[in-house]
Amino acid sequence: MFRRTPVRASSVGAALLVAGLALTGCSRGEALDQADSAAEPFAEPVTITNCDREATFEAPPQRIITMNHHVTETLVQMGAGDRIIGRAYADRDTETIPEVADEVAAIPALADEYPTWEEIVDLEPDMVVGGMRSAFDEKEGRSRDALEAEGINTFLFSEYCGEGFPDLGMLETDYSQLGSILGLEEDADELTNEIIDGLEEVRATLDAAGISGTPTFFYDSGEDVPMTIGGVGIGQMVGDYAGADNIFTEGEKPYVKTTWEILGERQPEAVVVLDYGATSAADKIAYLKQQPIMSTTPAVREDRFVVIPLDDLFQSSRMVTSAQTIARELYPEAFGQ
């Protein structure tokens, strides 16, 4: 278990922002008007270390830009939605989780993908939060060094710090740190526990039904060279909870390339298809069914496919949704279906 009671850095009486957020697509000027940058200081400065970067916060950030959709959802779930002055990735196929959909939709969308450096600095944020390394792409001028040189704090979800996602302790650390610097420790701790409890409930249901696991191929993309998940990412961990035993646990990356010949040797009994991008999940399944080697595997012969959005394999509450979806599809009898 990864729970712990967070130590409150102080009792923060920060004045929250005005609730009337501008609608998606508003101008930069309107976005600037929606927040009061002043915040009551912490009783004692809060210092964190994120991806080997130390940062000290004198007061809770009040003007936040979120660079990935799961980051936006997470901060809204923690109660910081009224401080988000802009969000990236407005052009997405995956629906927002229902509990925060209205609040996320009310946050100004800055770009279909990532906003430019100019769009970021023009909004005068006091923190930019990314959920993928590409959020702080140096070639695009958005490096953490460059932003911090402008006096803008940054935070990167640790699954992209370079060491994979070994266990839920990484999520707990990230959420605890975000809770501390936002002055929302209890909300962050509650969200952490909801995620942990949700995943453990899925695994407990399978254990009670006497289910161990099914050899599973996680199909990300690729026809000539298939891409799958490796043994160090969130996909691996979700599979463990959901009874989908990843057949490619080797390697030190969350995603790895393999070959159809190796897949033929390992004979997966199920396939989890990651749904994203220009190639639909239906098209990916159709390709697997006619691929000469994959068509001989038990997974394809028995038509045992599970489709989940790629968004559900990021560091967020969506991990619970993905585990539930996979487990229910593979083992409906365990859930009374």
N, C-alpha and C positions, 0 to 999 in steps of 0.2 A: 504494500500500500504506500502511496506517495503523499498522503495527506499530512498537513501540519497546520497549526494555527499561525498565521503570519504575524510578525511583530510590526505593530503600527509605528511608522516613523514619527507620526504626530497626529493630533486631532486636527484635521484640516478643515478650516471654515471657508474654503475657496468659494467665491461667488460664481455660480454656474452661469453659463451663457444664456442669452435670451432664446426661448424655445422656437421662435419663428424662423426656421431655416429657409433659405432661398430654395426654390425649386430647381431640379436638375436642368442644367443648361443655362443658368443665370450668368451674368457677366462677372468679370473679376471684381469690379467695383462693388457690386452687390454682395459678393462673397466677403469682401473686406469689411463691409458694414455690419455683418452678422455677428461679429464676436468682439468682446472687450478683452484686449490682451492682458489687462491687469489681473493678477491673481494674488491672493493672500499668501505670503511666504510660508514655507514649512517652519516649524519651531526649530528644527535642526536640518541642515542640508541632507538630501538623500543621494547617496553614491551607489552606482551599480556598475557591474562589468558585463558587457554584452559583446560576444564575439571578440574577446580579448581587448575590448575598448572600454576604458573607464570613463564614466561621465557623472557629473554632479549636478543635481537639480536643486535650485534654491526655492522653487515654487512649482506647482503642478502646471504642465503645459496646457495652454488654452487655445492654441491655434495649430491644429494637427492636420497633416496631409497623409492619407493612407494610400499606399502604392499597389496593393493587391486586394482583391475582393474579399478573401477570407480574413484579411487583416481588418478591413472595414467592418465586417460582420462581428468579429471578435471584440473590437473596441466598443461597438454599439452594445453588445451583450454585457460588457463590463460597466456600462452606464456613461461612457464618454462620447456618445454620438453627437451631443450638442456642441462638442469642441472640434469636430472634424469640419474643416472649412473647404475641403476638396478631396475627391477620391479618383483614383485611376480605374482603368478597365471598365468603362461604362458599356462597351459593346461586347456583351457576353451572352452565351446561349443558356447557361445554367441559371436556374431561378434562385433568387435570394431565399434564405431560410425564412419561413413565414413569420416567425416571432419578431423579426427585425425588418421585414421587407419595406414597410411604410417609412420607417425612419431612415433606412439606407437610401431609398428613392428620393428623399427630400434633401440629401446632401449633394451639393453641386458636383457634377461630373466634369472632370478636367480634360479627359481625353478618352478615346476609344481604347487605347492601351496606356502607355506611360506618358505623363506630361513632360514637357521639355524643362530644361534648367530654368529658362526664362519664366515659364508659367509657374514654376515652383516658387522662385524667389520673389516674383511680383506679388504673391499672396502673403508674403512676410510670415511664414509659419514659424512656430518655435519648436516644432518637432515633426520629423518625417518618419513614418513607420513602414518598413517593407517586409514582405513575407517571402520573397525570393531574392537571390543574389542579383538578378537582373534589374531589380528595382534601383540599385545603386551602381549602375553600369558606368564605369570610368570613361569608356569610349564615347558615351552619350553625354558626358559632362556632369553626371549626377552622382559622382562618387561620394562616399561618406566623408572623406577628407575635404572635398570641395564644399560640401554643405556645412560641415562643422566650422570651416574657415569663415563662413558667412555668419556664424553664430547660431546656426540651426542644429539642434540636437537630432540625432538619428537613432533608430532602433531596428535591428534585423532579427526576425524570428530565427531561433538558433538551429532549426533543421537545415538552414543554409549557411551555417558558419563553417562547414567543411568536414564535420565529423559524423554526418548522418543523424539518425534519430534513434538512439539505442534503447530508450525506454521513456515512460511518461514523466520521469524526473526532469527531463529537458523542458517539457511543456510546463510543468509546475514551476520551474525556475523562471521561465520567461513571463508567465502570467503573474507570478509573485512580484517580479521586478516592475512590470507594467502597473500593477496595482499600487505599488509603493510610490512610483513617480507621478502617477495620476491622482494619488490620494483616494484610491478606490480599492483598498486592500480587501475588504470583506466581499465586495462584488467579484473581484478577481478570484478569490479563494472559492467562492460559491460556484463559479463557472468551472474551475479546475475540478472540483469534486463531482460536478454533474457529468463531466466527460469521463472521469475515471470510473464512476459508478455505472455509467451507461455501458462502457466497454466490459467491465467486469460482469455485468448482468448478462450480456450476450454469452460470454464464456461460461458462466455458471449454468445457463440454460443448456448449453451443449454438454457440459460435464454431467449434468443430471440425467441427460438422455443417453449417456455412455458413448458419446461421439468423440473420437480423437481428432481425425483430420482427413482431408482429401488432397492428394498431390495435384497442385494447381499451377497453371501457366497464366501469368498476368500479362496480357497482350496490350502493350502501349501503342505501338505503331510499327511500320516498316514491312515491306514485302520481300525485297532482296535480302535485307538484313533485319531480322525482327528485333525490336527493342522490348525489354521486359524490366521488371523491378529487381533490384539487387537485395542483398541481405541486411542493409544498414538503414533503410528508410522507413517512412511511415507505412508504405504499402506492405512491407514485411511484417510490421507490428500489427496492423489491422488484420492481415491474414491469420496471424497467430490467434487473435481473439475470435475470429470468425470461423476457424476450422478449415481454412484454405491454406494448406501447406505449400508455401512457395517452393518450386523446384529449382530455383536459381538463387541460393543463399550465399554463393561465393561472391567475392569482390568487395570493394570498399566504397562503392557508389550506390546511391539510391536507385539509379537506372543504369542498366547494362545492356550491351548488345550480345546476341547469341546467334546460333545458326539453326536452321530447320532440322539438320541432321542430329544435333544434340537434343532438340525437342523430341524427335522420333525415338531416340534412345531412352529418354526419361518418361515417355508415355504419360502425359498428364491426363487425369481423369475429370478435370474441370478446367474451364477457361474463364478468367475474369477479364472482360474487355473494358478498357478505359475510354470513355466517351468524351472526345474533344476534337477540335480542329476541323479541317475541311473534309476529312474522311469520316463519315458517320459510323456509329457502332454497327448498324445493320450492314454496311458495306464491308467493315472489317470481318464480321462473322461470315459473310458470303465468301470473302477471300479465303478464310481459314478452311471453309468447307470444300473448296476446290484445290487447295494447296496439296500437292501430291503426298507429302509426308504427314502433314497435320491431319489429313483426311483418314489416316490409318490409326489415329490415336483414340483411346476410349472416350475422351472428352467430346470429340467431333462425332464419332459414331453414335454416341448416346445423346447428342444434341444438348450437352450440359454447359450452357453459357450463362454468365451473369454479367450484366452491364451496369457500370457505375460511372458517374461523372468524375472526370479527373479532379475537379474541385473538392471532391470528398476524400482525397488522399493528401490534403495539406494539414498543417498543424492548426486544427480548429475543432469546434464541436461537430463538424461534419464527419470526423472520424467515426463517431458513434453511428451515424447514419449509414456509412459504408459498411461497417461491421455488421449491422443489423440486416442490411440488404443482402450481403453475401451469405450470411448464416441462414437466413430464411429461405433463400433460393436453393442452397445446397442441401439443407436439412429441414424441409418444411414440417416433417413429422415431429421434430423437437419443439416446434412452436404451435403444435396442435392444428396444423393446416392439412 
